[in-house]
């Protein structure tokens, strides 16, 4: 008999709730210090997770959660990219 596979859980930086990793958007800081979105979850670097929800992103931005997670300043373009991607995800 096979053991059921454990579903990886991650905490959203906005709502602070634990959710399935595949249900969240990964934001990654590469070893070179570049911050980008990672939809496949395969990019190298430090990852932080946020729900695909504008309210969670707004909370994460307000509390500077991404800055704390990456220990660096996060350019506003990254937040704009996240918001844009969330709009695209919601229209599919």
Biopython code that builds the backbone (N, CA, C, O; Angstrom):
import numpy as np
from Bio.PDB.StructureBuilder import StructureBuilder

atoms = [
    (1, "UNK", "N", (0.835, -1.197, 0.000)),
    (1, "UNK", "CA", (0.000, 0.000, 0.000)),
    (1, "UNK", "C", (0.874, 1.254, 0.000)),
    (1, "UNK", "O", (1.819, 1.367, 0.781)),
    (2, "UNK", "N", (0.547, 2.182, -0.878)),
    (2, "UNK", "CA", (1.337, 3.410, -0.964)),
    (2, "UNK", "C", (0.852, 4.443, 0.045)),
    (2, "UNK", "O", (-0.343, 4.574, 0.311)),
    (3, "UNK", "N", (1.825, 5.175, 0.600)),
    (3, "UNK", "CA", (1.472, 6.281, 1.491)),
    (3, "UNK", "C", (0.979, 7.443, 0.650)),
    (3, "UNK", "O", (1.538, 7.710, -0.414)),
    (4, "UNK", "N", (-0.064, 8.146, 1.104)),
    (4, "UNK", "CA", (-0.502, 9.316, 0.319)),
    (4, "UNK", "C", (0.608, 10.367, 0.295)),
    (4, "UNK", "O", (1.280, 10.615, 1.297)),
    (5, "UNK", "N", (0.775, 10.970, -0.872)),
    (5, "UNK", "CA", (1.822, 11.995, -1.007)),
    (5, "UNK", "C", (1.460, 13.228, -0.203)),
    (5, "UNK", "O", (0.313, 13.673, -0.187)),
    (6, "UNK", "N", (2.466, 13.765, 0.459)),
    (6, "UNK", "CA", (2.262, 14.972, 1.259)),
    (6, "UNK", "C", (2.240, 16.167, 0.310)),
    (6, "UNK", "O", (3.127, 16.310, -0.532)),
    (7, "UNK", "N", (1.238, 17.016, 0.445)),
    (7, "UNK", "CA", (1.130, 18.200, -0.411)),
    (7, "UNK", "C", (1.907, 19.326, 0.258)),
    (7, "UNK", "O", (1.613, 19.695, 1.396)),
    (8, "UNK", "N", (2.918, 19.886, -0.456)),
    (8, "UNK", "CA", (3.701, 20.957, 0.170)),
    (8, "UNK", "C", (2.850, 22.196, 0.459)),
    (8, "UNK", "O", (2.055, 22.628, -0.376)),
    (9, "UNK", "N", (3.030, 22.748, 1.635)),
    (9, "UNK", "CA", (2.292, 23.938, 2.054)),
    (9, "UNK", "C", (3.252, 25.121, 2.165)),
    (9, "UNK", "O", (4.407, 24.962, 2.562)),
    (10, "UNK", "N", (2.762, 26.303, 1.811)),
    (10, "UNK", "CA", (3.547, 27.526, 1.956)),
    (10, "UNK", "C", (2.637, 28.595, 2.529)),
    (10, "UNK", "O", (1.414, 28.526, 2.406)),
    (11, "UNK", "N", (3.259, 29.591, 3.162)),
    (11, "UNK", "CA", (2.470, 30.664, 3.765)),
    (11, "UNK", "C", (2.426, 31.868, 2.829)),
    (11, "UNK", "O", (3.452, 32.329, 2.329)),
    (12, "UNK", "N", (1.208, 32.365, 2.608)),
    (12, "UNK", "CA", (1.029, 33.570, 1.800)),
    (12, "UNK", "C", (1.541, 34.757, 2.610)),
    (12, "UNK", "O", (1.246, 34.878, 3.799)),
    (13, "UNK", "N", (2.312, 35.638, 1.959)),
    (13, "UNK", "CA", (2.846, 36.812, 2.651)),
    (13, "UNK", "C", (1.781, 37.854, 2.949)),
    (13, "UNK", "O", (1.983, 38.726, 3.794)),
    (14, "UNK", "N", (0.638, 37.770, 2.255)),
    (14, "UNK", "CA", (-0.437, 38.743, 2.474)),
    (14, "UNK", "C", (-1.345, 38.349, 3.611)),
    (14, "UNK", "O", (-1.403, 39.035, 4.632)),
    (15, "UNK", "N", (-2.068, 37.228, 3.439)),
    (15, "UNK", "CA", (-3.055, 36.811, 4.447)),
    (15, "UNK", "C", (-2.439, 35.952, 5.547)),
    (15, "UNK", "O", (-3.093, 35.672, 6.551)),
    (16, "UNK", "N", (-1.180, 35.531, 5.366)),
    (16, "UNK", "CA", (-0.437, 34.730, 6.342)),
    (16, "UNK", "C", (-1.054, 33.345, 6.557)),
    (16, "UNK", "O", (-0.793, 32.707, 7.578)),
    (17, "UNK", "N", (-1.869, 32.873, 5.606)),
    (17, "UNK", "CA", (-2.479, 31.550, 5.725)),
    (17, "UNK", "C", (-1.622, 30.514, 5.011)),
    (17, "UNK", "O", (-0.995, 30.801, 3.992)),
    (18, "UNK", "N", (-1.606, 29.306, 5.563)),
    (18, "UNK", "CA", (-0.914, 28.200, 4.916)),
    (18, "UNK", "C", (-1.826, 27.648, 3.817)),
    (18, "UNK", "O", (-2.995, 27.351, 4.060)),
    (19, "UNK", "N", (-1.278, 27.516, 2.614)),
    (19, "UNK", "CA", (-2.050, 27.010, 1.481)),
    (19, "UNK", "C", (-1.180, 26.057, 0.679)),
    (19, "UNK", "O", (0.035, 25.997, 0.868)),
    (20, "UNK", "N", (-1.821, 25.311, -0.222)),
    (20, "UNK", "CA", (-1.072, 24.419, -1.097)),
    (20, "UNK", "C", (-0.129, 25.250, -1.962)),
    (20, "UNK", "O", (-0.514, 26.278, -2.519)),
    (21, "UNK", "N", (1.105, 24.785, -2.062)),
    (21, "UNK", "CA", (2.135, 25.506, -2.811)),
    (21, "UNK", "C", (1.690, 25.806, -4.248)),
    (21, "UNK", "O", (1.953, 26.890, -4.768)),
    (22, "UNK", "N", (1.010, 24.836, -4.890)),
    (22, "UNK", "CA", (0.619, 25.033, -6.293)),
    (22, "UNK", "C", (-0.487, 26.066, -6.477)),
    (22, "UNK", "O", (-0.724, 26.526, -7.594)),
    (23, "UNK", "N", (-1.166, 26.435, -5.389)),
    (23, "UNK", "CA", (-2.229, 27.442, -5.472)),
    (23, "UNK", "C", (-1.702, 28.865, -5.302)),
    (23, "UNK", "O", (-2.461, 29.827, -5.420)),
    (24, "UNK", "N", (-0.408, 29.001, -5.027)),
    (24, "UNK", "CA", (0.179, 30.317, -4.775)),
    (24, "UNK", "C", (1.103, 30.715, -5.915)),
    (24, "UNK", "O", (1.564, 29.867, -6.679)),
    (25, "UNK", "N", (1.370, 32.018, -6.023)),
    (25, "UNK", "CA", (2.332, 32.514, -7.007)),
    (25, "UNK", "C", (3.664, 32.679, -6.291)),
    (25, "UNK", "O", (3.727, 33.273, -5.214)),
    (26, "UNK", "N", (4.728, 32.153, -6.889)),
    (26, "UNK", "CA", (6.064, 32.260, -6.296)),
    (26, "UNK", "C", (6.762, 33.495, -6.852)),
    (26, "UNK", "O", (6.801, 33.719, -8.062)),
    (27, "UNK", "N", (7.308, 34.282, -5.947)),
    (27, "UNK", "CA", (8.140, 35.422, -6.316)),
    (27, "UNK", "C", (9.541, 34.999, -5.920)),
    (27, "UNK", "O", (9.750, 34.528, -4.802)),
    (28, "UNK", "N", (10.503, 35.158, -6.817)),
    (28, "UNK", "CA", (11.842, 34.645, -6.537)),
    (28, "UNK", "C", (12.896, 35.740, -6.652)),
    (28, "UNK", "O", (12.831, 36.595, -7.535)),
    (29, "UNK", "N", (13.874, 35.697, -5.736)),
    (29, "UNK", "CA", (15.055, 36.558, -5.851)),
    (29, "UNK", "C", (16.192, 35.650, -6.285)),
    (29, "UNK", "O", (16.600, 34.747, -5.555)),
    (30, "UNK", "N", (16.697, 35.905, -7.490)),
    (30, "UNK", "CA", (17.758, 35.074, -8.046)),
    (30, "UNK", "C", (19.060, 35.307, -7.281)),
    (30, "UNK", "O", (19.192, 36.292, -6.554)),
    (31, "UNK", "N", (20.029, 34.388, -7.448)),
    (31, "UNK", "CA", (21.335, 34.605, -6.792)),
    (31, "UNK", "C", (21.991, 35.937, -7.193)),
    (31, "UNK", "O", (22.825, 36.467, -6.459)),
    (32, "UNK", "N", (21.610, 36.471, -8.358)),
    (32, "UNK", "CA", (22.158, 37.765, -8.802)),
    (32, "UNK", "C", (21.404, 38.936, -8.177)),
    (32, "UNK", "O", (21.803, 40.088, -8.346)),
    (33, "UNK", "N", (20.330, 38.656, -7.465)),
    (33, "UNK", "CA", (19.576, 39.718, -6.805)),
    (33, "UNK", "C", (18.388, 40.229, -7.590)),
    (33, "UNK", "O", (17.732, 41.181, -7.169)),
    (34, "UNK", "N", (18.098, 39.606, -8.738)),
    (34, "UNK", "CA", (16.974, 40.037, -9.573)),
    (34, "UNK", "C", (15.679, 39.416, -9.045)),
    (34, "UNK", "O", (15.639, 38.222, -8.749)),
    (35, "UNK", "N", (14.634, 40.215, -8.929)),
    (35, "UNK", "CA", (13.355, 39.721, -8.416)),
    (35, "UNK", "C", (12.388, 39.550, -9.585)),
    (35, "UNK", "O", (12.197, 40.459, -10.393)),
    (36, "UNK", "N", (11.780, 38.358, -9.656)),
    (36, "UNK", "CA", (10.855, 38.082, -10.760)),
    (36, "UNK", "C", (9.790, 37.093, -10.302)),
    (36, "UNK", "O", (9.857, 36.552, -9.198)),
    (37, "UNK", "N", (8.799, 36.865, -11.176)),
    (37, "UNK", "CA", (7.731, 35.916, -10.888)),
    (37, "UNK", "C", (8.137, 34.551, -11.433)),
    (37, "UNK", "O", (8.775, 34.450, -12.481)),
    (38, "UNK", "N", (7.760, 33.514, -10.711)),
    (38, "UNK", "CA", (8.121, 32.155, -11.107)),
    (38, "UNK", "C", (6.863, 31.302, -11.073)),
    (38, "UNK", "O", (6.404, 30.908, -10.001)),
    (39, "UNK", "N", (6.300, 31.014, -12.251)),
    (39, "UNK", "CA", (5.038, 30.282, -12.309)),
    (39, "UNK", "C", (5.233, 28.781, -12.295)),
    (39, "UNK", "O", (4.319, 28.041, -11.930)),
    (40, "UNK", "N", (6.410, 28.320, -12.689)),
    (40, "UNK", "CA", (6.681, 26.881, -12.709)),
    (40, "UNK", "C", (7.267, 26.408, -11.369)),
    (40, "UNK", "O", (7.260, 25.211, -11.080)),
    (41, "UNK", "N", (7.773, 27.345, -10.551)),
    (41, "UNK", "CA", (8.368, 26.974, -9.269)),
    (41, "UNK", "C", (9.731, 26.342, -9.422)),
    (41, "UNK", "O", (10.178, 25.615, -8.535)),
    (42, "UNK", "N", (10.407, 26.605, -10.539)),
    (42, "UNK", "CA", (11.680, 25.942, -10.817)),
    (42, "UNK", "C", (12.887, 26.889, -10.824)),
    (42, "UNK", "O", (14.031, 26.435, -10.831)),
    (43, "UNK", "N", (12.637, 28.182, -10.824)),
    (43, "UNK", "CA", (13.763, 29.120, -10.899)),
    (43, "UNK", "C", (14.628, 29.025, -9.645)),
    (43, "UNK", "O", (14.117, 28.834, -8.542)),
    (44, "UNK", "N", (15.950, 29.161, -9.824)),
    (44, "UNK", "CA", (16.815, 29.111, -8.642)),
    (44, "UNK", "C", (16.719, 30.407, -7.849)),
    (44, "UNK", "O", (16.465, 31.470, -8.416)),
    (45, "UNK", "N", (16.918, 30.321, -6.558)),
    (45, "UNK", "CA", (16.906, 31.520, -5.732)),
    (45, "UNK", "C", (15.939, 31.390, -4.572)),
    (45, "UNK", "O", (15.314, 30.350, -4.366)),
    (46, "UNK", "N", (15.837, 32.460, -3.832)),
    (46, "UNK", "CA", (14.972, 32.483, -2.650)),
    (46, "UNK", "C", (13.550, 32.760, -3.086)),
    (46, "UNK", "O", (13.302, 33.721, -3.814)),
    (47, "UNK", "N", (12.613, 31.935, -2.656)),
    (47, "UNK", "CA", (11.221, 32.099, -3.052)),
    (47, "UNK", "C", (10.355, 32.619, -1.922)),
    (47, "UNK", "O", (10.598, 32.335, -0.749)),
    (48, "UNK", "N", (9.353, 33.375, -2.288)),
    (48, "UNK", "CA", (8.325, 33.827, -1.348)),
    (48, "UNK", "C", (7.001, 33.642, -2.078)),
    (48, "UNK", "O", (6.952, 33.695, -3.307)),
    (49, "UNK", "N", (5.942, 33.429, -1.332)),
    (49, "UNK", "CA", (4.672, 33.062, -1.951)),
    (49, "UNK", "C", (3.572, 34.047, -1.595)),
    (49, "UNK", "O", (3.533, 34.595, -0.494)),
    (50, "UNK", "N", (2.671, 34.258, -2.566)),
    (50, "UNK", "CA", (1.531, 35.145, -2.339)),
    (50, "UNK", "C", (0.317, 34.559, -3.070)),
    (50, "UNK", "O", (0.450, 33.999, -4.159)),
    (51, "UNK", "N", (-0.858, 34.694, -2.466)),
    (51, "UNK", "CA", (-2.091, 34.208, -3.100)),
    (51, "UNK", "C", (-2.318, 34.964, -4.407)),
    (51, "UNK", "O", (-1.925, 36.125, -4.524)),
    (52, "UNK", "N", (-2.947, 34.318, -5.390)),
    (52, "UNK", "CA", (-3.271, 35.036, -6.627)),
    (52, "UNK", "C", (-4.496, 35.923, -6.412)),
    (52, "UNK", "O", (-5.501, 35.796, -7.112)),
    (53, "UNK", "N", (-4.397, 36.808, -5.446)),
    (53, "UNK", "CA", (-5.507, 37.661, -5.035)),
    (53, "UNK", "C", (-4.963, 39.068, -4.770)),
    (53, "UNK", "O", (-4.003, 39.239, -4.019)),
    (54, "UNK", "N", (-5.579, 40.058, -5.385)),
    (54, "UNK", "CA", (-5.117, 41.442, -5.247)),
    (54, "UNK", "C", (-5.087, 41.924, -3.812)),
    (54, "UNK", "O", (-4.205, 42.697, -3.441)),
    (55, "UNK", "N", (-6.043, 41.478, -2.987)),
    (55, "UNK", "CA", (-6.094, 41.914, -1.586)),
    (55, "UNK", "C", (-4.870, 41.413, -0.823)),
    (55, "UNK", "O", (-4.294, 42.145, -0.018)),
    (56, "UNK", "N", (-4.476, 40.169, -1.076)),
    (56, "UNK", "CA", (-3.292, 39.612, -0.406)),
    (56, "UNK", "C", (-2.030, 40.351, -0.852)),
    (56, "UNK", "O", (-1.149, 40.639, -0.041)),
    (57, "UNK", "N", (-1.955, 40.651, -2.135)),
    (57, "UNK", "CA", (-0.792, 41.376, -2.640)),
    (57, "UNK", "C", (-0.721, 42.769, -2.017)),
    (57, "UNK", "O", (0.357, 43.232, -1.643)),
    (58, "UNK", "N", (-1.869, 43.432, -1.906)),
    (58, "UNK", "CA", (-1.913, 44.768, -1.303)),
    (58, "UNK", "C", (-1.433, 44.720, 0.153)),
    (58, "UNK", "O", (-0.700, 45.603, 0.599)),
    (59, "UNK", "N", (-1.854, 43.677, 0.891)),
    (59, "UNK", "CA", (-1.417, 43.522, 2.281)),
    (59, "UNK", "C", (0.086, 43.286, 2.355)),
    (59, "UNK", "O", (0.777, 43.867, 3.193)),
    (60, "UNK", "N", (0.586, 42.421, 1.465)),
    (60, "UNK", "CA", (2.020, 42.109, 1.452)),
    (60, "UNK", "C", (2.830, 43.364, 1.130)),
    (60, "UNK", "O", (3.901, 43.586, 1.696)),
    (61, "UNK", "N", (2.304, 44.182, 0.212)),
    (61, "UNK", "CA", (2.987, 45.417, -0.173)),
    (61, "UNK", "C", (2.994, 46.403, 0.991)),
    (61, "UNK", "O", (4.015, 47.022, 1.289)),
    (62, "UNK", "N", (1.835, 46.541, 1.647)),
    (62, "UNK", "CA", (1.699, 47.485, 2.755)),
    (62, "UNK", "C", (2.609, 47.111, 3.929)),
    (62, "UNK", "O", (3.217, 47.978, 4.556)),
    (63, "UNK", "N", (2.693, 45.806, 4.217)),
    (63, "UNK", "CA", (3.497, 45.355, 5.353)),
    (63, "UNK", "C", (4.971, 45.136, 4.974)),
    (63, "UNK", "O", (5.785, 44.745, 5.810)),
    (64, "UNK", "N", (5.294, 45.394, 3.708)),
    (64, "UNK", "CA", (6.650, 45.230, 3.196)),
    (64, "UNK", "C", (7.160, 43.793, 3.396)),
    (64, "UNK", "O", (8.341, 43.569, 3.661)),
    (65, "UNK", "N", (6.247, 42.837, 3.264)),
    (65, "UNK", "CA", (6.576, 41.426, 3.500)),
    (65, "UNK", "C", (7.609, 40.892, 2.504)),
    (65, "UNK", "O", (8.492, 40.122, 2.882)),
    (66, "UNK", "N", (7.502, 41.298, 1.230)),
    (66, "UNK", "CA", (8.488, 40.825, 0.239)),
    (66, "UNK", "C", (9.872, 41.377, 0.553)),
    (66, "UNK", "O", (10.874, 40.674, 0.421)),
    (67, "UNK", "N", (9.920, 42.641, 0.969)),
    (67, "UNK", "CA", (11.208, 43.247, 1.323)),
    (67, "UNK", "C", (11.862, 42.471, 2.472)),
    (67, "UNK", "O", (13.066, 42.216, 2.457)),
    (68, "UNK", "N", (11.050, 42.103, 3.465)),
    (68, "UNK", "CA", (11.591, 41.352, 4.608)),
    (68, "UNK", "C", (12.022, 39.948, 4.190)),
    (68, "UNK", "O", (13.068, 39.460, 4.618)),
    (69, "UNK", "N", (11.215, 39.307, 3.357)),
    (69, "UNK", "CA", (11.530, 37.939, 2.925)),
    (69, "UNK", "C", (12.836, 37.894, 2.134)),
    (69, "UNK", "O", (13.633, 36.970, 2.295)),
    (70, "UNK", "N", (13.049, 38.889, 1.285)),
    (70, "UNK", "CA", (14.232, 38.905, 0.427)),
    (70, "UNK", "C", (15.380, 39.726, 1.005)),
    (70, "UNK", "O", (16.483, 39.725, 0.459)),
    (71, "UNK", "N", (15.125, 40.419, 2.101)),
    (71, "UNK", "CA", (16.130, 41.283, 2.741)),
    (71, "UNK", "C", (16.731, 42.275, 1.748)),
    (71, "UNK", "O", (17.934, 42.536, 1.756)),
    (72, "UNK", "N", (15.861, 42.824, 0.889)),
    (72, "UNK", "CA", (16.292, 43.820, -0.088)),
    (72, "UNK", "C", (15.080, 44.638, -0.526)),
    (72, "UNK", "O", (13.940, 44.235, -0.290)),
    (73, "UNK", "N", (15.322, 45.779, -1.159)),
    (73, "UNK", "CA", (14.220, 46.612, -1.660)),
    (73, "UNK", "C", (13.580, 45.920, -2.865)),
    (73, "UNK", "O", (14.272, 45.337, -3.700)),
    (74, "UNK", "N", (12.263, 45.992, -2.941)),
    (74, "UNK", "CA", (11.536, 45.399, -4.070)),
    (74, "UNK", "C", (11.022, 46.538, -4.939)),
    (74, "UNK", "O", (10.227, 47.357, -4.477)),
    (75, "UNK", "N", (11.472, 46.603, -6.213)),
    (75, "UNK", "CA", (11.012, 47.691, -7.086)),
    (75, "UNK", "C", (9.510, 47.638, -7.326)),
    (75, "UNK", "O", (8.913, 46.561, -7.350)),
    (76, "UNK", "N", (8.905, 48.807, -7.504)),
    (76, "UNK", "CA", (7.448, 48.860, -7.707)),
    (76, "UNK", "C", (7.034, 48.112, -8.974)),
    (76, "UNK", "O", (5.893, 47.661, -9.077)),
    (77, "UNK", "N", (7.959, 47.974, -9.951)),
    (77, "UNK", "CA", (7.634, 47.241, -11.183)),
    (77, "UNK", "C", (7.278, 45.788, -10.859)),
    (77, "UNK", "O", (6.430, 45.192, -11.524)),
    (78, "UNK", "N", (7.922, 45.221, -9.843)),
    (78, "UNK", "CA", (7.641, 43.830, -9.468)),
    (78, "UNK", "C", (6.203, 43.713, -8.977)),
    (78, "UNK", "O", (5.493, 42.775, -9.337)),
    (79, "UNK", "N", (5.773, 44.678, -8.148)),
    (79, "UNK", "CA", (4.378, 44.675, -7.678)),
    (79, "UNK", "C", (3.432, 44.868, -8.849)),
    (79, "UNK", "O", (2.384, 44.225, -8.914)),
    (80, "UNK", "N", (3.797, 45.760, -9.791)),
    (80, "UNK", "CA", (2.959, 45.982, -10.977)),
    (80, "UNK", "C", (2.829, 44.691, -11.790)),
    (80, "UNK", "O", (1.746, 44.349, -12.265)),
    (81, "UNK", "N", (3.959, 43.975, -11.942)),
    (81, "UNK", "CA", (3.975, 42.708, -12.672)),
    (81, "UNK", "C", (3.056, 41.695, -11.996)),
    (81, "UNK", "O", (2.286, 41.001, -12.660)),
    (82, "UNK", "N", (3.145, 41.620, -10.676)),
    (82, "UNK", "CA", (2.304, 40.688, -9.912)),
    (82, "UNK", "C", (0.826, 41.010, -10.121)),
    (82, "UNK", "O", (0.015, 40.116, -10.365)),
    (83, "UNK", "N", (0.485, 42.294, -10.024)),
    (83, "UNK", "CA", (-0.911, 42.705, -10.207)),
    (83, "UNK", "C", (-1.387, 42.363, -11.613)),
    (83, "UNK", "O", (-2.498, 41.862, -11.793)),
    (84, "UNK", "N", (-0.548, 42.633, -12.607)),
    (84, "UNK", "CA", (-0.880, 42.345, -14.009)),
    (84, "UNK", "C", (-1.114, 40.847, -14.195)),
    (84, "UNK", "O", (-2.083, 40.436, -14.834)),
    (85, "UNK", "N", (-0.224, 40.045, -13.636)),
    (85, "UNK", "CA", (-0.336, 38.600, -13.773)),
    (85, "UNK", "C", (-1.615, 38.083, -13.112)),
    (85, "UNK", "O", (-2.270, 37.183, -13.637)),
    (86, "UNK", "N", (-1.963, 38.650, -11.973)),
    (86, "UNK", "CA", (-3.180, 38.239, -11.275)),
    (86, "UNK", "C", (-4.420, 38.568, -12.101)),
    (86, "UNK", "O", (-5.379, 37.797, -12.131)),
    (87, "UNK", "N", (-4.393, 39.721, -12.770)),
    (87, "UNK", "CA", (-5.517, 40.077, -13.643)),
    (87, "UNK", "C", (-5.641, 39.071, -14.776)),
    (87, "UNK", "O", (-6.746, 38.650, -15.117)),
    (88, "UNK", "N", (-4.497, 38.681, -15.368)),
    (88, "UNK", "CA", (-4.515, 37.714, -16.469)),
    (88, "UNK", "C", (-5.015, 36.350, -15.986)),
    (88, "UNK", "O", (-5.797, 35.694, -16.673)),
    (89, "UNK", "N", (-4.566, 35.928, -14.810)),
    (89, "UNK", "CA", (-4.972, 34.626, -14.247)),
    (89, "UNK", "C", (-6.482, 34.600, -14.029)),
    (89, "UNK", "O", (-7.129, 33.585, -14.287)),
    (90, "UNK", "N", (-7.047, 35.715, -13.553)),
    (90, "UNK", "CA", (-8.474, 35.762, -13.235)),
    (90, "UNK", "C", (-9.362, 35.810, -14.472)),
    (90, "UNK", "O", (-10.561, 35.549, -14.381)),
    (91, "UNK", "N", (-8.783, 36.144, -15.639)),
    (91, "UNK", "CA", (-9.582, 36.235, -16.866)),
    (91, "UNK", "C", (-9.605, 34.932, -17.642)),
    (91, "UNK", "O", (-10.371, 34.799, -18.597)),
    (92, "UNK", "N", (-8.784, 33.969, -17.253)),
    (92, "UNK", "CA", (-8.725, 32.706, -17.993)),
    (92, "UNK", "C", (-9.965, 31.875, -17.782)),
    (92, "UNK", "O", (-10.076, 30.781, -18.335)),
]
sb = StructureBuilder()
sb.init_structure("model")
sb.init_model(0)
sb.init_chain("A")
sb.init_seg("    ")
for serial, (resi, resn, name, xyz) in enumerate(atoms, 1):
    if name == "N":
        sb.init_residue(resn, " ", resi, " ")
    sb.init_atom(name, np.array(xyz, "f"), 0.0, 1.0, " ", f" {name:<3s}", serial, name[0])
structure = sb.get_structure()
